[in-house]
Amino acid sequence: MSMKDFKNQFVREISTMKLSRDTIKDFFFVILGVVIQAFAMRLFLVPAFLVSGGVSGAAQLINHLSGFPIGLMVLIGNIPLFILGWRYLGGIRFALRTAVAIVIFSFLTDFLVLFISPEGVTDDLVLNSIYGGLMYGIGLGMVYRGKGTSGGSDILGRILNHRFGISISTSYLITDSVVVLLGGLVFDWERALYGLAVIYVSGLAAEIAFEGRAVYRTAMIVTFDPEAVSQRIMEALERGVTMLHGTGGYTHEDRTVIYSVITQSEIPQLKEIVKEVDPKAFMVIGQAHEALGEGFRPLIEPKT
């Protein structure tokens, strides 16, 4: 796509965009998230020479070698990734949120240096890794909740998550590890190892901030007494069940498979129910990425 086509489509889509309550909420999350990320950079990561990966991490390396401002390098480095994300992650809605995130993050990263000591809060690498990773990840998750990214490899990570179902922590680890390893060459390998820890911690924090603390599980139960098992699940756990028809691959006998979604804390109770009703049942418990609908978070948030 040429720059002329990009400009024409950008103008066409922005002219049809409406300012709604959800849009305002999205921008609130995006702005709050990048503010938290900028503070994480200046309070913990930059003073400790911990590379957080992505464009911001590469900007740290360039700053160390040449003295160019980190925020300015982040802004320049995000231009090609911004165009890539605009094509794959939702057009104008992605573009505006991400543009706001990149500009504010770049500005604050350089602006906060006027008020925050270059030594940061502590010189302990462990504390800088933990708190820097937590703050950066929480900020990243808030930006994700606002349906944007803070630019850099976050865009690539979001594409992996959106198009291929790879979890945020895994995609974040993949896209940022190379920059952290380069940080080992520029700084030292001890800091590179701590940098990997920062990425992992921030990825977990991003998932919690983005998806919430609730962990959902899917249960598939093959039982000879599906009516009794499903009735107990609905009464004791107050969870819905779906009856699926299956055929044994070895016996070729018809079986009923019960499918239900529960929370992690309800797993022991579910196991006890199945054990009491049908000790010979076969049960598989998996992890759900998200649960929407009756009994969980609604598909459409109620308007207030």
C-alpha positions as CSV (number, residue, x, y, z in Angstrom):
1,M,0.0,0.0,0.0
2,S,1.4,3.4,-1.0
3,M,1.6,6.4,1.3
4,K,-1.1,8.1,-0.8
5,D,-3.5,5.2,-0.4
6,F,-2.7,5.1,3.4
7,K,-3.4,8.8,3.7
8,N,-6.7,8.6,1.7
9,Q,-8.0,5.6,3.7
10,F,-6.9,7.3,7.0
11,V,-8.8,10.5,6.2
12,R,-11.9,8.5,4.9
13,E,-12.1,6.4,8.1
14,I,-11.5,9.2,10.6
15,S,-14.3,11.2,8.9
16,T,-16.7,8.4,9.8
17,M,-15.5,7.8,13.3
18,K,-17.9,8.7,16.1
19,L,-16.9,9.7,19.6
20,S,-18.7,7.3,22.0
21,R,-18.5,6.4,25.7
22,D,-16.6,3.3,24.8
23,T,-14.1,5.3,22.7
24,I,-13.5,7.7,25.6
25,K,-12.9,4.8,27.9
26,D,-10.5,3.2,25.5
27,F,-8.4,6.3,25.2
28,F,-8.4,6.6,29.0
29,F,-6.9,3.1,29.3
30,V,-4.4,3.9,26.6
31,I,-3.2,7.1,28.1
32,L,-3.1,5.7,31.7
33,G,-1.2,2.7,30.4
34,V,1.6,4.6,28.6
35,V,2.0,7.0,31.6
36,I,2.6,3.9,33.8
37,Q,5.1,2.5,31.3
38,A,7.0,5.8,31.1
39,F,7.4,5.9,34.8
40,A,8.5,2.2,34.8
41,M,11.2,3.1,32.3
42,R,12.5,6.2,34.2
43,L,12.2,4.8,37.8
44,F,13.5,1.3,37.3
45,L,14.6,0.1,33.9
46,V,16.7,2.9,32.4
47,P,18.6,3.7,35.7
48,A,19.5,-0.1,36.1
49,F,20.4,-0.5,32.4
50,L,17.8,-3.1,32.0
51,V,16.6,-3.5,28.4
52,S,12.9,-4.1,28.3
53,G,12.9,-5.3,24.7
54,G,11.3,-3.9,21.6
55,V,11.8,-0.4,20.2
56,S,12.1,1.1,23.7
57,G,14.9,-1.4,24.5
58,A,16.7,-0.7,21.2
59,A,16.3,3.0,22.0
60,Q,18.0,2.4,25.4
61,L,21.0,0.8,23.6
62,I,21.2,3.7,21.0
63,N,21.0,6.2,23.9
64,H,23.8,4.5,25.7
65,L,26.1,4.4,22.6
66,S,25.3,7.7,21.1
67,G,23.4,9.9,23.6
68,F,20.3,10.3,21.4
69,P,17.2,10.8,23.5
70,I,15.3,7.5,24.2
71,G,11.9,9.0,23.5
72,L,12.9,10.4,20.2
73,M,14.3,7.1,19.1
74,V,11.1,5.3,20.2
75,L,9.1,7.7,18.1
76,I,11.2,7.3,15.0
77,G,11.5,3.5,15.3
78,N,7.8,3.0,15.6
79,I,6.8,4.6,12.3
80,P,7.2,1.4,10.2
81,L,5.7,-0.8,12.9
82,F,2.8,1.6,13.2
83,I,1.9,1.2,9.5
84,L,2.2,-2.6,9.9
85,G,-0.2,-2.5,12.9
86,W,-2.6,-0.2,11.1
87,R,-3.0,-2.8,8.3
88,Y,-3.5,-5.8,10.6
89,L,-5.0,-4.6,13.9
90,G,-8.1,-2.7,13.1
91,G,-7.5,0.3,10.8
92,I,-8.2,3.7,12.2
93,R,-9.3,2.5,15.6
94,F,-6.0,0.9,16.1
95,A,-4.1,3.8,14.4
96,L,-5.4,6.6,16.6
97,R,-5.0,4.7,19.9
98,T,-1.5,3.5,19.0
99,A,-0.5,7.0,17.7
100,V,-1.6,8.5,21.0
101,A,0.2,5.9,22.9
102,I,3.5,6.3,21.0
103,V,3.5,10.1,21.1
104,I,2.7,10.3,24.9
105,F,5.1,7.5,25.8
106,S,7.9,9.1,23.7
107,F,7.3,12.5,25.2
108,L,7.1,11.4,28.8
109,T,10.1,9.1,28.6
110,D,12.3,12.2,27.7
111,F,10.3,14.7,29.8
112,L,10.4,12.8,33.1
113,V,14.1,12.8,33.1
114,L,13.8,16.5,34.2
115,F,12.1,15.4,37.4
116,I,13.4,11.9,38.2
117,S,16.9,11.2,39.4
118,P,19.1,9.3,36.9
119,E,19.8,6.8,39.7
120,G,16.1,5.9,40.0
121,V,14.7,4.5,43.1
122,T,17.2,1.7,44.0
123,D,20.4,0.2,42.6
124,D,19.3,-3.3,43.4
125,L,18.9,-5.3,40.1
126,V,16.4,-7.7,41.6
127,L,14.1,-4.9,42.8
128,N,14.4,-3.0,39.5
129,S,13.6,-6.1,37.5
130,I,10.5,-7.0,39.6
131,Y,9.0,-3.6,40.0
132,G,10.1,-2.4,36.6
133,G,8.6,-5.4,35.0
134,L,5.3,-5.2,37.0
135,M,4.8,-1.5,36.3
136,Y,5.7,-1.9,32.6
137,G,3.4,-4.9,32.2
138,I,0.5,-3.3,34.0
139,G,0.8,-0.3,31.7
140,L,1.0,-2.6,28.7
141,G,-2.1,-4.5,29.7
142,M,-4.0,-1.2,30.2
143,V,-3.1,-0.1,26.7
144,Y,-4.3,-3.5,25.4
145,R,-7.6,-3.0,27.3
146,G,-7.9,0.3,25.4
147,K,-7.7,-1.7,22.1
148,G,-4.3,-0.2,21.2
149,T,-0.6,-0.9,21.8
150,S,2.2,1.2,23.0
151,G,4.1,0.6,19.8
152,G,7.3,-1.3,19.1
153,S,7.3,-5.0,19.4
154,D,4.0,-4.7,21.3
155,I,2.4,-4.4,17.8
156,L,4.1,-7.6,16.6
157,G,3.1,-9.3,19.9
158,R,-0.5,-8.2,19.5
159,I,-0.6,-9.5,15.9
160,L,0.6,-12.9,17.1
161,N,-2.0,-12.9,19.9
162,H,-4.8,-11.6,17.6
163,R,-4.2,-13.7,14.5
164,F,-2.6,-16.9,15.9
165,G,-3.9,-17.1,19.5
166,I,-0.5,-17.0,21.1
167,S,-0.7,-15.7,24.6
168,I,0.5,-12.2,25.4
169,S,3.3,-13.4,27.6
170,T,4.6,-15.8,25.0
171,S,4.4,-13.4,22.1
172,Y,6.0,-10.7,24.2
173,L,8.9,-13.0,25.0
174,I,9.4,-14.0,21.4
175,T,9.4,-10.5,20.0
176,D,11.6,-8.9,22.7
177,S,14.3,-11.6,23.4
178,V,16.5,-10.5,20.5
179,V,16.8,-6.9,21.8
180,V,17.5,-8.1,25.3
181,L,20.3,-10.4,24.0
182,L,21.8,-7.4,22.2
183,G,21.6,-5.6,25.5
184,G,23.9,-8.2,26.9
185,L,26.5,-7.3,24.3
186,V,26.2,-3.5,25.1
187,F,25.9,-3.7,28.8
188,D,26.7,-7.1,30.4
189,W,25.2,-10.6,30.4
190,E,24.0,-10.4,33.9
191,R,21.8,-7.5,33.0
192,A,20.6,-9.4,29.9
193,L,19.5,-12.2,32.1
194,Y,17.6,-9.8,34.4
195,G,16.2,-8.3,31.2
196,L,14.7,-11.6,30.3
197,A,13.1,-11.8,33.7
198,V,11.7,-8.3,33.2
199,I,10.1,-9.4,30.0
200,Y,8.5,-12.5,31.6
201,V,7.2,-10.6,34.6
202,S,5.8,-7.8,32.5
203,G,4.2,-10.3,30.2
204,L,2.4,-11.9,33.1
205,A,1.4,-8.6,34.5
206,A,0.1,-7.5,31.1
207,E,-2.1,-10.6,30.9
208,I,-3.6,-10.0,34.3
209,A,-4.2,-6.3,33.6
210,F,-5.7,-7.1,30.2
211,E,-7.8,-10.2,30.9
212,G,-8.4,-9.8,34.6
213,R,-7.4,-12.1,37.5
214,A,-10.1,-14.7,36.9
215,V,-8.8,-18.0,35.4
216,Y,-11.4,-20.1,33.7
217,R,-11.2,-23.8,33.0
218,T,-13.0,-26.0,30.5
219,A,-14.1,-29.4,31.6
220,M,-15.0,-32.3,29.3
221,I,-16.5,-35.3,31.1
222,V,-17.2,-38.7,29.4
223,T,-19.6,-40.5,31.7
224,F,-22.1,-43.3,31.8
225,D,-24.5,-41.2,33.9
226,P,-24.6,-37.8,32.1
227,E,-27.9,-36.8,33.5
228,A,-26.9,-37.2,37.2
229,V,-23.5,-35.5,36.7
230,S,-24.9,-32.6,34.8
231,Q,-27.6,-32.1,37.3
232,R,-25.2,-32.0,40.2
233,I,-23.0,-29.5,38.3
234,M,-25.9,-27.2,37.7
235,E,-27.1,-27.4,41.3
236,A,-23.9,-27.4,43.3
237,L,-21.8,-25.1,41.0
238,E,-24.6,-23.2,39.3
239,R,-22.8,-23.6,36.0
240,G,-24.3,-24.4,32.7
241,V,-23.5,-27.7,30.9
242,T,-23.7,-28.7,27.2
243,M,-24.3,-32.3,26.2
244,L,-22.2,-33.5,23.3
245,H,-22.6,-36.8,21.5
246,G,-19.4,-38.8,21.0
247,T,-18.4,-42.3,19.9
248,G,-15.6,-44.3,21.5
249,G,-12.7,-44.8,19.1
250,Y,-11.9,-48.3,20.4
251,T,-15.3,-49.6,21.5
252,H,-17.4,-47.7,18.9
253,E,-20.0,-47.2,21.6
254,D,-22.0,-44.1,21.9
255,R,-21.0,-41.8,24.8
256,T,-22.3,-38.5,26.1
257,V,-19.7,-35.9,26.7
258,I,-20.5,-33.1,29.2
259,Y,-18.9,-29.7,28.5
260,S,-18.8,-27.0,31.1
261,V,-16.8,-23.8,31.9
262,I,-15.9,-23.2,35.5
263,T,-13.4,-21.1,37.5
264,Q,-10.1,-22.4,38.8
265,S,-11.4,-22.4,42.4
266,E,-14.3,-24.7,41.4
267,I,-12.1,-27.5,40.1
268,P,-11.8,-29.5,43.4
269,Q,-15.6,-29.4,43.8
270,L,-16.1,-30.5,40.2
271,K,-13.8,-33.5,40.8
272,E,-15.6,-34.4,43.9
273,I,-19.0,-34.3,42.1
274,V,-17.8,-36.6,39.3
275,K,-16.1,-39.0,41.7
276,E,-19.2,-39.4,43.7
277,V,-21.7,-39.8,40.8
278,D,-19.5,-41.8,38.4
279,P,-16.1,-42.9,39.6
280,K,-15.4,-44.5,36.2
281,A,-15.9,-41.3,34.3
282,F,-13.1,-39.8,32.2
283,M,-12.5,-36.1,32.7
284,V,-10.2,-33.6,31.0
285,I,-9.7,-30.1,32.4
286,G,-8.2,-27.4,30.2
287,Q,-7.6,-23.6,30.4
288,A,-9.9,-21.1,28.7
289,H,-8.5,-17.9,27.3
290,E,-11.7,-16.0,28.2
291,A,-15.3,-16.7,29.1
292,L,-18.1,-14.5,27.9
293,G,-21.8,-14.9,28.3
294,E,-24.3,-16.1,30.9
295,G,-22.6,-16.7,34.3
296,F,-19.4,-14.9,33.2
297,R,-18.6,-11.5,31.8
298,P,-21.3,-10.3,29.4
299,L,-20.6,-10.1,25.7
300,I,-22.1,-6.6,25.7
301,E,-21.3,-4.4,28.7
302,P,-24.5,-2.9,30.3
303,K,-24.9,0.8,29.5
304,T,-25.1,3.2,32.4
